[in-house]
Structures are given as C-alpha cells and as structure tokens.
Amino acid sequence: MRNAPDSEGAPVGVFVGLATLDVIHRIGAAPAVNQKITSTAQFVAAGGPAANAAVTFAALGGRAILVTALGEDPVADVIRADLAAYGVRVVDAATGTSRAVPVSSVAVVESTGDRSVVSLDAVTSDASPPPGLGELLADADVVLVDGHHPLIARAAAEFAAARGVTLVVDAGRWKPVMGELVSYATDMVCSDDFRMPGADDPASTAAALVRSGVRTVVTTHGGEPVQWWSAGERGSVPVEPVVVVDTLGAGDVFHGAYSYFSTQSGRGVAERIDRSARVAALRCSVIGPRAWLSELPTQQTRKRER
C-alpha cells in the first residue's frame, strides 16, 4: 500500500460520487432459496465506483481526492480509515449530519469470478456540494463523476467544464443526472449495459453521445475488445487475457486508471485504453479487493487484506 505521493509533479484527480462499505464473501455457488452457505473467504473494504477509482488513481502514483457524503456514522469511520490507508483524501459533504451509509453485500463465485451486489446507492441523494469544492477542483488535472450525489456531481461537472479540465463520466448505468453530465463530459467511459435514452445497443449509445458533443466515448465489454470513438476516428483495443478469479470493482479500476493515464501528455486514446485495460485485467486476476494493488509496479504495500 502506498499513500498519495508528496511529489509536486504527481497528477491530482478529484473523484465525485459514491463510497460504500463492502462486505465480500467468496462462495462456491450461489445459494438456493432459504439456503445458508459458508463462504471460503471474507473481506471488508471501502467500495463504490468513485471510491474504487480513487484508490486505483492513488495506487498508480496520483494524488486522489474523493468527494462524497458519509456523515457521522461508525460505518463511515471504517470507510474513511480504509481509504486513507490507501492514499485517498476524503472530503465529506455530509460532515455533522446523520445518514444511512450504504453497506454492500457482495458475493463472488469462485469458479468464474462473477460478483453479485446488493446495496443502497446515492442516485437520489440530496447532499449539497461541500464548502471549498471550487478550490479543490481548481488544482485538479482530471475530475471523475459517477452520477451519485447528483447535486455535487453537477457542480463538479460545471466547474471542470468552465476550467477546461478533463471530465470523465463513469457511465455504468443510466442515472437521472446523466442527461446533464453528458453536456459537460469530455470523456464518457461506458459499460456494455449503459444506454442513452432511445438507444438500443452500445453502438447507438456511442453515436448519440458523439452527436451530443462528447469528445471521447469508450465502451468496455468485459473481456472483449474495448471500443472507442474520438475526434472523428474510431477503433478497438484488445483486452489482455487473464485467468479471472474476482471481477468486483474491475470497471471502477478501469475508470481510475483511465483517469490517471489521461493526465499524461502524449498518450493517445488507444494507449490510454490499453494501459487501463491491463490494470483492470490485473485486478480480475487476484482474489480480494486490495491484494491486487501489491502487483502494480508503483505500489508498495503496507497493509494486508482484512
């Protein structure tokens, strides 16, 4: 584990969105109705799209700041401690308030690495932007929003657009605020399941985003090649094959890596995607939410999986 670098040259990423506490069980098979099963391993870690992306950004050598809403809750303290241990600075928009912090129940099937997640989210959150959000964003090299805590996401997107900062939108699924975020996005990184209203497949979704003025659209397809559209060009990037043992957070990892590599000048879209896909593939090849970080070349671990 490494903390965020002190070097002035390290890129600054601001990640706006959801933070959860993930309780993860590895199981041999999904349980039947009313069946109790025993897991083969258990992990507890902070999760959520923006939080996982921030951890990845920090692990690669960036200075990661997560803007979320946690409030005063024992669960929130666990989330904050875990993120701090992995180099992520947390800015809490709900300081001094009491709210239900999302706890995710996660099951990962050993034979395939597939995961199932049951959780609250923050799509309808009414959390307001924290004081000083503009000052935080003023130093950012890249901003990522995941569509949770929509008031904060909208404010961050507007500020990033006004300053000409790269704004990456994590488009895992359509959320109500997405219609507004698209108008500010420079980069939409979409899952295979993401659909613009009226679109019926990833290609028509990408076409709609391009027509909306998004500079770069990227669509991931699990282990299949990643498709991209940018500046009137398009292409695909193959994904490195690995033995998949754990897919939890793989998309979030891709987004965090993509954000990091977008801060490095001279890297074209295809190279950013290739490097990000390699980081996500590494995550899928290692069991547990944090152990894979020790395999990154820049990573120095000081904390073990819990």
C-alpha positions as CSV (number, residue, x, y, z in Angstrom):
1,M,0.0,0.0,0.0
2,R,1.2,3.5,-0.7
3,N,-0.1,6.8,0.4
4,A,-0.6,9.6,-2.1
5,P,2.7,10.9,-3.4
6,D,4.1,14.1,-2.0
7,S,5.8,15.0,-5.3
8,E,4.5,18.2,-6.8
9,G,4.6,16.6,-10.2
10,A,2.0,13.9,-9.2
11,P,-1.3,14.4,-11.1
12,V,-4.3,15.4,-9.0
13,G,-7.6,13.6,-9.5
14,V,-10.9,14.6,-7.9
15,F,-13.4,11.8,-7.8
16,V,-17.0,12.7,-7.0
17,G,-19.5,10.1,-6.1
18,L,-20.4,7.0,-4.1
19,A,-18.5,5.4,-1.2
20,T,-19.8,2.3,0.5
21,L,-18.6,-0.3,2.9
22,D,-18.3,-3.6,1.0
23,V,-18.7,-6.9,2.9
24,I,-17.5,-9.5,0.5
25,H,-17.8,-13.3,0.6
26,R,-16.3,-15.8,-1.8
27,I,-18.6,-18.7,-2.4
28,G,-18.6,-22.0,-4.4
29,A,-22.1,-21.4,-5.9
30,A,-25.0,-19.0,-5.4
31,P,-27.3,-20.1,-2.6
32,A,-30.7,-21.6,-3.3
33,V,-33.8,-20.1,-1.7
34,N,-33.7,-20.3,2.1
35,Q,-30.3,-22.0,2.0
36,K,-27.4,-21.0,4.3
37,I,-23.9,-21.5,2.9
38,T,-20.4,-20.9,4.3
39,S,-18.0,-18.7,2.4
40,T,-14.5,-19.7,1.7
41,A,-13.1,-16.2,2.3
42,Q,-14.3,-12.8,3.6
43,F,-13.1,-9.3,3.0
44,V,-14.2,-5.9,4.3
45,A,-13.2,-2.7,2.4
46,A,-14.4,0.6,1.2
47,G,-16.2,0.4,-2.2
48,G,-18.3,2.3,-4.7
49,P,-17.5,3.5,-8.2
50,A,-15.8,6.8,-7.3
51,A,-14.0,5.4,-4.3
52,N,-12.6,2.4,-6.1
53,A,-11.5,4.6,-9.0
54,A,-9.7,7.0,-6.5
55,V,-7.9,4.1,-4.8
56,T,-6.6,3.0,-8.3
57,F,-5.5,6.5,-9.2
58,A,-3.6,6.8,-5.9
59,A,-2.0,3.4,-6.4
60,L,-0.7,4.4,-9.8
61,G,1.0,7.4,-8.3
62,G,-1.6,10.2,-8.4
63,R,-3.0,12.4,-5.6
64,A,-6.5,11.2,-5.2
65,I,-9.3,13.2,-3.6
66,L,-12.8,11.7,-3.1
67,V,-15.7,14.0,-2.6
68,T,-18.6,12.0,-1.2
69,A,-21.3,12.2,1.6
70,L,-20.7,10.0,4.6
71,G,-21.7,11.9,7.8
72,E,-21.3,10.9,11.4
73,D,-21.7,7.1,11.5
74,P,-19.5,4.3,12.7
75,V,-19.6,2.7,9.3
76,A,-18.4,6.0,7.8
77,D,-15.4,5.9,10.0
78,V,-14.4,2.5,8.7
79,I,-14.7,3.7,5.1
80,R,-12.6,6.8,5.8
81,A,-9.9,4.8,7.5
82,D,-9.7,2.3,4.7
83,L,-9.5,5.0,2.0
84,A,-6.9,6.9,4.0
85,A,-4.7,3.8,4.3
86,Y,-4.7,3.6,0.5
87,G,-3.8,7.2,-0.1
88,V,-7.2,8.7,-0.8
89,R,-8.1,12.0,0.9
90,V,-11.8,12.1,1.7
91,V,-13.8,15.3,1.6
92,D,-17.2,14.7,3.3
93,A,-20.1,16.8,2.1
94,A,-22.2,15.5,5.0
95,T,-20.0,16.4,7.9
96,G,-22.0,16.8,11.1
97,T,-25.1,15.0,9.7
98,S,-26.5,11.6,10.4
99,R,-27.4,9.5,7.4
100,A,-27.5,5.8,6.4
101,V,-24.2,5.0,4.8
102,P,-24.5,2.4,2.1
103,V,-23.3,-1.1,3.0
104,S,-22.9,-3.5,0.1
105,S,-23.4,-7.3,0.5
106,V,-21.2,-8.8,-2.2
107,A,-20.9,-12.5,-3.3
108,V,-18.1,-13.6,-5.6
109,V,-18.4,-17.0,-7.2
110,E,-15.1,-18.8,-7.1
111,S,-15.3,-20.7,-10.3
112,T,-16.0,-17.7,-12.5
113,G,-15.1,-14.6,-10.5
114,D,-18.6,-13.2,-11.2
115,R,-20.0,-11.0,-8.5
116,S,-23.5,-10.1,-7.2
117,V,-24.1,-6.9,-5.2
118,V,-26.9,-5.8,-3.0
119,S,-26.6,-2.2,-1.7
120,L,-28.1,1.2,-1.2
121,D,-26.8,3.8,-3.6
122,A,-26.9,7.6,-3.8
123,V,-28.6,8.3,-7.1
124,T,-31.3,10.3,-5.3
125,S,-29.1,11.8,-2.6
126,D,-29.7,15.4,-1.7
127,A,-26.2,16.1,-0.4
128,S,-25.0,19.6,-1.3
129,P,-21.5,20.4,-2.6
130,P,-19.1,20.8,0.3
131,P,-17.6,24.3,1.1
132,G,-14.4,24.8,-0.8
133,L,-15.3,22.5,-3.7
134,G,-14.1,25.1,-6.2
135,E,-10.7,25.3,-4.5
136,L,-10.3,21.5,-4.6
137,L,-11.3,21.4,-8.3
138,A,-9.0,24.3,-9.2
139,D,-6.0,22.1,-8.7
140,A,-7.4,19.1,-10.5
141,D,-5.8,17.6,-13.6
142,V,-8.8,15.3,-14.0
143,V,-12.3,15.0,-12.5
144,L,-14.4,11.9,-12.5
145,V,-18.1,11.8,-11.6
146,D,-20.2,8.6,-11.3
147,G,-23.7,10.1,-11.1
148,H,-24.2,9.5,-7.4
149,H,-24.8,12.5,-5.2
150,P,-26.2,14.4,-8.2
151,L,-26.0,17.9,-6.8
152,I,-22.3,17.5,-6.1
153,A,-21.7,15.8,-9.5
154,R,-23.4,18.6,-11.4
155,A,-21.4,21.3,-9.6
156,A,-18.2,19.5,-10.2
157,A,-19.0,19.0,-13.9
158,E,-19.9,22.6,-14.4
159,F,-16.6,23.7,-12.7
160,A,-14.5,21.3,-14.7
161,A,-16.1,22.4,-17.9
162,A,-15.5,26.1,-17.1
163,R,-11.8,25.5,-16.4
164,G,-11.3,23.1,-19.4
165,V,-10.4,20.2,-17.1
166,T,-10.8,16.7,-18.4
167,L,-14.2,15.4,-17.1
168,V,-14.5,11.6,-17.1
169,V,-18.0,10.3,-16.6
170,D,-18.3,6.8,-15.2
171,A,-21.3,5.6,-17.2
172,G,-22.0,2.2,-15.7
173,R,-25.8,2.6,-16.0
174,W,-28.2,5.4,-16.8
175,K,-28.9,7.7,-13.8
176,P,-31.2,10.7,-13.8
177,V,-28.4,13.2,-13.7
178,M,-26.6,11.7,-16.7
179,G,-28.6,13.9,-19.1
180,E,-26.9,16.9,-17.6
181,L,-23.5,15.4,-17.1
182,V,-23.2,14.4,-20.8
183,S,-23.3,18.1,-21.8
184,Y,-20.1,18.7,-19.8
185,A,-18.2,15.5,-20.3
186,T,-15.0,15.3,-22.3
187,D,-14.8,11.5,-21.8
188,M,-17.7,9.1,-21.3
189,V,-16.4,5.7,-20.2
190,C,-19.4,3.4,-20.6
191,S,-20.1,-0.2,-19.7
192,D,-21.7,-2.6,-22.2
193,D,-25.0,-2.1,-20.3
194,F,-25.1,1.7,-20.5
195,R,-27.8,3.1,-22.7
196,M,-28.7,6.6,-23.7
197,P,-32.5,7.2,-23.8
198,G,-33.8,5.9,-27.2
199,A,-30.6,3.8,-27.9
200,D,-30.9,0.1,-28.0
201,D,-27.2,-1.0,-28.1
202,P,-23.7,0.2,-27.2
203,A,-23.0,1.4,-30.8
204,S,-26.2,3.6,-31.0
205,T,-25.4,4.8,-27.5
206,A,-21.9,5.9,-28.5
207,A,-23.3,7.6,-31.6
208,A,-25.8,9.5,-29.5
209,L,-23.0,10.7,-27.2
210,V,-20.8,11.8,-30.0
211,R,-23.7,13.8,-31.5
212,S,-24.1,15.4,-28.1
213,G,-20.6,16.7,-28.3
214,V,-18.7,14.3,-26.1
215,R,-15.1,14.4,-27.3
216,T,-14.2,10.8,-26.5
217,V,-16.5,7.8,-25.9
218,V,-15.2,4.5,-24.6
219,T,-17.2,1.3,-24.2
220,T,-16.0,-1.7,-22.3
221,H,-17.3,-5.2,-22.9
222,G,-15.8,-7.3,-20.1
223,G,-13.0,-9.5,-21.6
224,E,-13.9,-8.4,-25.2
225,P,-12.1,-5.6,-27.0
226,V,-12.8,-2.0,-25.8
227,Q,-14.4,0.2,-28.4
228,W,-13.7,3.9,-28.7
229,W,-14.8,7.0,-30.7
230,S,-12.7,10.2,-30.6
231,A,-12.2,13.2,-32.8
232,G,-13.9,11.7,-35.8
233,E,-12.0,8.4,-35.5
234,R,-12.9,5.1,-34.0
235,G,-11.2,1.9,-33.1
236,S,-10.9,-1.0,-30.7
237,V,-8.3,-2.2,-28.2
238,P,-8.0,-5.9,-27.3
239,V,-8.1,-6.9,-23.7
240,E,-5.2,-8.9,-22.2
241,P,-6.5,-12.4,-21.4
242,V,-6.1,-13.5,-17.8
243,V,-7.5,-16.2,-15.5
244,V,-10.4,-14.4,-14.0
245,V,-10.9,-15.0,-10.3
246,D,-12.6,-11.8,-9.0
247,T,-14.4,-9.2,-11.1
248,L,-15.6,-7.0,-8.2
249,G,-14.8,-3.4,-9.0
250,A,-13.0,-4.1,-12.3
251,G,-14.9,-1.4,-14.1
252,D,-14.1,1.1,-11.4
253,V,-10.5,0.2,-11.6
254,F,-10.5,0.8,-15.4
255,H,-12.1,4.2,-14.8
256,G,-9.5,5.2,-12.2
257,A,-6.6,4.0,-14.4
258,Y,-8.1,5.8,-17.4
259,S,-8.3,9.0,-15.4
260,Y,-4.7,8.6,-14.4
261,F,-3.4,8.0,-17.9
262,S,-5.5,10.8,-19.3
263,T,-3.3,13.2,-17.3
264,Q,-0.1,12.1,-19.1
265,S,0.6,14.1,-22.2
266,G,1.4,12.3,-25.4
267,R,-0.8,9.3,-24.8
268,G,-3.5,8.7,-27.4
269,V,-6.9,7.2,-26.7
270,A,-5.9,3.7,-27.7
271,E,-2.8,3.8,-25.5
272,R,-4.8,5.1,-22.5
273,I,-7.3,2.3,-23.0
274,D,-4.7,-0.4,-23.4
275,R,-2.9,0.6,-20.2
276,S,-6.2,0.9,-18.3
277,A,-7.4,-2.4,-19.5
278,R,-4.1,-4.0,-18.3
279,V,-4.7,-2.6,-14.8
280,A,-8.3,-3.9,-14.8
281,A,-7.2,-7.3,-16.0
282,L,-4.6,-7.4,-13.2
283,R,-7.4,-6.7,-10.7
284,C,-9.5,-9.6,-12.1
285,S,-6.6,-12.0,-11.7
286,V,-6.2,-11.5,-7.9
287,I,-8.6,-12.5,-5.2
288,G,-9.8,-9.8,-2.9
289,P,-10.5,-6.0,-3.1
290,R,-7.0,-4.8,-2.3
291,A,-4.4,-7.6,-2.7
292,W,-4.0,-6.8,-6.5
293,L,-2.6,-3.4,-5.6
294,S,0.7,-5.0,-4.5
295,E,1.2,-6.3,-8.1
296,L,1.3,-2.8,-9.6
297,P,4.8,-1.7,-10.4
298,T,4.5,1.6,-8.4
299,Q,2.8,0.0,-5.4
300,Q,4.4,-0.5,-2.1
301,T,2.1,-2.4,0.2
302,R,2.0,-1.7,3.9
303,K,-1.5,-3.1,4.6
304,R,-2.9,-6.5,4.2
305,E,-6.3,-7.6,3.1
306,R,-8.7,-7.7,6.0
